[in-house]
Amino acid sequence: MSKLRLSFACWNYDRTRALLDGSVRPDGIDLNYLCLPVEETFFRMARHREFDVAEMSFSSYCVSLNKPDRPFVALPVYPSRFFRHSCIYVNASSGIREPKDLIGKRIASPEYQMTAPVWIRGILQDHYGVPVTNAESEPYRFGGEEEPGRIEKIKLDLPPNIRLQAIGPTQTLSQMLAEGEIDALYTARAPSSFTRGDGRVRRLFENYAEIERAYWRDTGIFPIMHVIVMRREVYEANRWIAQSLTKAFYAAQQMAYDDLAETAALKSMLPWLVAHVEEARREMGADWWPYGLEPNRKALETFARYHFEQGLSKRQLGLDELFAPESLEAFKI
């Protein structure tokens, strides 16, 4: 009997690589894995719904749930997680030395709806007293980080207290930050104006690893960046694929865990990989990158609140709205 052919767009992660190389095959599915960078996958899926299954920005997925057709259904599988204190970049001459110095400054992100800036704005508000917006705030700038012309993937309908301003048609945020035309950039990719190391751009939190560990110890949150989504019509026609895919993602992730635990020879080029793994276990437990709903309840509820407070959701989304129900439970013997 032929299997259901599904296209799947996702980057090349250790936790999904077994699906890419065929070591893990979802039950009843012939998966055509398109290995694409996240920006391309997100744009093509959000704008044109090109793939049956895809990695997607968690924020953009939540934005899509406000649309009448709710075009996607997610699985509780998180191919990307990231502590984002390291991702606040400031112009070295801006006078920004601590988080409260951001108040009233010219802040930018490639897109307002990006997941990384949602977490950053929420964390700055909750833990450092930096409001998302106030009457004196500059509008949030948005546009291409390294290439001009980037736009929001999904059209936004924001409340009047959230003001956005597109940068010029030939400008990039990376260059604007270096030249002092913006004061700070919240982003996922390190801007080239930082990585070239000329001193004009620096991180707000230079000791970010220490601060991120403290954040974990205080909150128990390892921020979720991306989820796996299915086109709703594909899911509705084949409800069984939610469980098949979820099982496969768990199996692929377990293979990555096993590789990281190997001590006979390093599977990664990190020289102190064993020490990193042992530290992760000490700090966060054996399953430090959990899938599913319950182990991630606090992170999911916190993000849903941030999304609503920042005007991206019309109401705070309930966790029962996020995932295909078939992906949340399994049979027992």
MOLIN-V717190 format. One record per residue. N is the residue number from 0. RES is the residue in one letter. PSI is psi in degrees with one decimal (NA if undefined). D_FIRST is the distance of its C-alpha to the first C-alpha in Angstrom with 1 decimal. Layout:
[[N,RES,PSI,D_FIRST] [N,RES,PSI,D_FIRST]]
//
This chain:
[[0,M,135.5,0.0] [1,S,149.6,3.8] [2,K,159.6,6.5] [3,L,122.2,9.7] [4,R,124.9,12.3] [5,L,136.7,15.7] [6,S,142.7,19.0] [7,F,118.0,21.3] [8,A,125.7,25.0] [9,C,155.4,27.1] [10,W,174.8,29.9] [11,N,92.3,29.7] [12,Y,154.0,30.7] [13,D,-34.1,30.9] [14,R,-8.0,29.1] [15,T,-1.3,26.1] [16,R,-30.9,26.2] [17,A,-26.3,23.5] [18,L,-32.1,21.0] [19,L,-43.1,22.5] [20,D,-2.0,22.4] [21,G,4.5,19.0] [22,S,-32.1,20.7] [23,V,131.6,19.1] [24,R,123.2,15.6] [25,P,141.1,15.0] [26,D,124.1,12.5] [27,G,10.3,9.3] [28,I,134.3,11.2] [29,D,103.9,11.8] [30,L,120.0,15.5] [31,N,96.1,17.9] [32,Y,112.7,21.1] [33,L,112.0,24.2] [34,C,103.0,27.2] [35,L,149.3,30.0] [36,P,153.4,33.4] [37,V,-39.0,33.7] [38,E,-39.6,36.1] [39,E,-45.8,33.8] [40,T,-48.6,30.7] [41,F,-46.4,32.9] [42,F,-48.4,34.5] [43,R,-34.4,31.4] [44,M,-44.8,29.6] [45,A,-39.3,32.7] [46,R,-38.7,34.0] [47,H,-3.4,31.0] [48,R,49.1,28.0] [49,E,-23.7,26.2] [50,F,153.8,23.4] [51,D,-41.3,20.8] [52,V,143.0,22.0] [53,A,153.3,25.3] [54,E,141.0,28.3] [55,M,145.8,31.1] [56,S,127.7,34.8] [57,F,-39.3,35.3] [58,S,-46.6,38.3] [59,S,-36.3,36.6] [60,Y,-45.0,33.9] [61,C,-37.6,36.7] [62,V,-41.5,38.4] [63,S,-25.7,35.3] [64,L,-12.5,35.4] [65,N,-7.9,38.7] [66,K,149.1,37.3] [67,P,-36.8,36.7] [68,D,-8.9,33.0] [69,R,71.6,32.3] [70,P,-14.0,29.6] [71,F,155.7,28.0] [72,V,133.3,26.9] [73,A,158.1,27.5] [74,L,149.7,26.3] [75,P,56.7,29.1] [76,V,130.1,28.4] [77,Y,89.2,31.3] [78,P,-20.3,30.8] [79,S,129.9,34.5] [80,R,151.8,37.5] [81,F,128.6,41.1] [82,F,125.8,44.6] [83,R,11.7,46.3] [84,H,-25.9,50.0] [85,S,-7.1,49.8] [86,C,22.3,48.7] [87,I,109.8,51.9] [88,Y,138.0,53.8] [89,V,151.5,57.4] [90,N,129.2,60.0] [91,A,-21.0,62.5] [92,S,9.9,65.4] [93,S,-12.1,64.2] [94,G,5.6,66.1] [95,I,113.4,62.9] [96,R,-26.3,63.4] [97,E,165.8,61.8] [98,P,-40.5,59.3] [99,K,-17.9,61.9] [100,D,-12.9,63.1] [101,L,-21.1,60.0] [102,I,127.4,61.5] [103,G,-0.3,62.6] [104,K,170.0,61.2] [105,R,105.2,59.0] [106,I,144.0,55.4] [107,A,157.6,52.4] [108,S,152.9,48.6] [109,P,-40.0,46.1] [110,E,141.4,44.8] [111,Y,-33.4,46.2] [112,Q,-4.6,42.7] [113,M,141.8,41.7] [114,T,-43.7,40.7] [115,A,-49.6,43.1] [116,P,-29.3,46.2] [117,V,-47.7,45.3] [118,W,-44.7,45.5] [119,I,-48.8,48.6] [120,R,-40.8,50.4] [121,G,-44.4,49.6] [122,I,-42.0,50.7] [123,L,-36.8,53.8] [124,Q,-47.9,54.7] [125,D,-38.6,54.0] [126,H,-13.4,55.4] [127,Y,2.4,58.0] [128,G,25.8,59.3] [129,V,106.8,58.1] [130,P,149.6,57.3] [131,V,-39.1,54.4] [132,T,154.4,56.9] [133,N,175.9,60.5] [134,A,-28.9,63.0] [135,E,-1.0,64.2] [136,S,144.4,60.9] [137,E,151.5,60.0] [138,P,151.5,56.8] [139,Y,127.4,53.7] [140,R,150.1,53.2] [141,F,155.2,49.7] [142,G,-174.8,48.4] [143,G,135.4,47.0] [144,E,-46.1,47.8] [145,E,-16.3,47.8] [146,E,138.0,47.2] [147,P,154.6,48.9] [148,G,8.1,47.2] [149,R,141.2,44.6] [150,I,169.3,44.1] [151,E,134.7,42.4] [152,K,-42.8,38.6] [153,I,131.6,38.8] [154,K,135.5,42.0] [155,L,150.2,44.1] [156,D,88.5,46.4] [157,L,153.7,48.9] [158,P,160.9,52.0] [159,P,-21.1,55.3] [160,N,-5.7,56.3] [161,I,111.3,53.5] [162,R,132.2,54.6] [163,L,151.5,52.7] [164,Q,120.6,54.1] [165,A,142.8,52.3] [166,I,172.6,53.9] [167,G,159.8,55.1] [168,P,-16.9,52.9] [169,T,3.3,53.9] [170,Q,156.9,54.1] [171,T,149.2,51.9] [172,L,-35.6,52.1] [173,S,-47.3,52.5] [174,Q,-38.9,55.5] [175,M,-37.3,57.0] [176,L,-43.6,56.9] [177,A,-36.5,58.7] [178,E,0.0,61.3] [179,G,14.8,61.9] [180,E,-21.6,60.7] [181,I,158.4,58.5] [182,D,-30.7,59.4] [183,A,152.1,56.1] [184,L,122.9,52.4] [185,Y,118.4,49.6] [186,T,168.8,46.5] [187,A,-46.4,43.5] [188,R,135.3,44.1] [189,A,126.3,47.5] [190,P,149.7,49.5] [191,S,-28.3,50.8] [192,S,-17.8,54.3] [193,F,-46.3,53.9] [194,T,-22.4,52.1] [195,R,-13.7,54.7] [196,G,32.0,57.2] [197,D,1.7,60.3] [198,G,-4.9,61.3] [199,R,-22.1,61.0] [200,V,136.3,57.9] [201,R,168.8,57.4] [202,R,145.9,55.3] [203,L,-46.7,56.9] [204,F,96.0,56.0] [205,E,-35.1,56.8] [206,N,48.1,56.1] [207,Y,-35.6,52.8] [208,A,-43.2,51.1] [209,E,-42.2,53.9] [210,I,-39.2,53.7] [211,E,-37.5,49.9] [212,R,-41.5,50.2] [213,A,-38.7,52.9] [214,Y,-44.5,50.8] [215,W,-46.3,48.0] [216,R,-32.6,50.5] [217,D,-37.2,52.0] [218,T,-26.4,48.9] [219,G,18.0,45.9] [220,I,124.4,43.9] [221,F,101.3,41.8] [222,P,134.0,41.2] [223,I,127.9,37.6] [224,M,-45.8,37.2] [225,H,153.0,33.5] [226,V,168.6,30.6] [227,I,128.2,26.9] [228,V,153.4,26.2] [229,M,145.5,23.3] [230,R,135.2,24.0] [231,R,-39.7,24.7] [232,E,-31.6,22.7] [233,V,-44.4,19.5] [234,Y,-46.8,20.3] [235,E,-31.6,21.3] [236,A,-18.7,18.1] [237,N,69.2,16.0] [238,R,-23.8,18.6] [239,W,-18.9,16.3] [240,I,-24.3,16.3] [241,A,-47.5,20.0] [242,Q,-40.3,19.6] [243,S,-46.0,16.7] [244,L,-42.5,18.8] [245,T,-46.6,22.0] [246,K,-42.1,20.9] [247,A,-40.3,20.0] [248,F,-39.8,23.3] [249,Y,-44.7,25.2] [250,A,-41.1,23.7] [251,A,-40.3,24.5] [252,Q,-39.3,28.0] [253,Q,-36.1,28.6] [254,M,-36.7,28.2] [255,A,-43.3,30.8] [256,Y,-44.9,33.1] [257,D,-41.7,32.8] [258,D,-41.2,33.7] [259,L,-27.1,36.7] [260,A,-8.0,37.9] [261,E,131.7,38.0] [262,T,-8.3,41.7] [263,A,-36.7,41.5] [264,A,145.9,40.9] [265,L,126.8,40.5] [266,K,-13.6,37.0] [267,S,157.7,38.8] [268,M,5.7,42.0] [269,L,120.3,43.8] [270,P,-31.3,46.7] [271,W,40.5,47.2] [272,L,-44.0,43.6] [273,V,-42.2,44.2] [274,A,-40.4,47.1] [275,H,-44.3,45.1] [276,V,-43.9,42.4] [277,E,-37.8,45.1] [278,E,-42.5,46.8] [279,A,-41.7,43.7] [280,R,-43.5,43.2] [281,R,-44.0,46.8] [282,E,-40.4,46.9] [283,M,-3.1,43.6] [284,G,170.0,42.0] [285,A,-36.3,39.2] [286,D,77.3,36.5] [287,W,-6.4,38.6] [288,W,63.0,35.7] [289,P,142.1,34.2] [290,Y,178.9,31.2] [291,G,176.4,31.0] [292,L,-54.8,33.5] [293,E,-44.1,36.2] [294,P,-14.3,37.1] [295,N,14.1,37.6] [296,R,-47.3,39.3] [297,K,-43.2,42.6] [298,A,-42.8,41.3] [299,L,-43.8,39.1] [300,E,-38.7,42.1] [301,T,-43.6,44.5] [302,F,-41.1,42.4] [303,A,-38.5,42.0] [304,R,-46.4,45.7] [305,Y,-43.0,46.4] [306,H,-41.8,44.1] [307,F,-46.3,46.1] [308,E,-27.9,49.5] [309,Q,10.9,48.9] [310,G,6.9,48.1] [311,L,-23.1,44.5] [312,S,142.8,43.3] [313,K,-25.6,45.1] [314,R,164.8,45.0] [315,Q,121.5,44.0] [316,L,140.5,40.3] [317,G,149.6,39.2] [318,L,-24.8,36.7] [319,D,-11.0,34.7] [320,E,-13.6,34.1] [321,L,-36.6,32.6] [322,F,152.0,29.3] [323,A,127.6,26.1] [324,P,-30.5,27.0] [325,E,-19.0,23.6] [326,S,-2.9,24.5] [327,L,-6.5,27.8] [328,E,158.7,27.0] [329,A,160.8,24.8] [330,F,157.2,24.7] [331,K,150.9,27.2] [332,I,NA,27.7]]
//
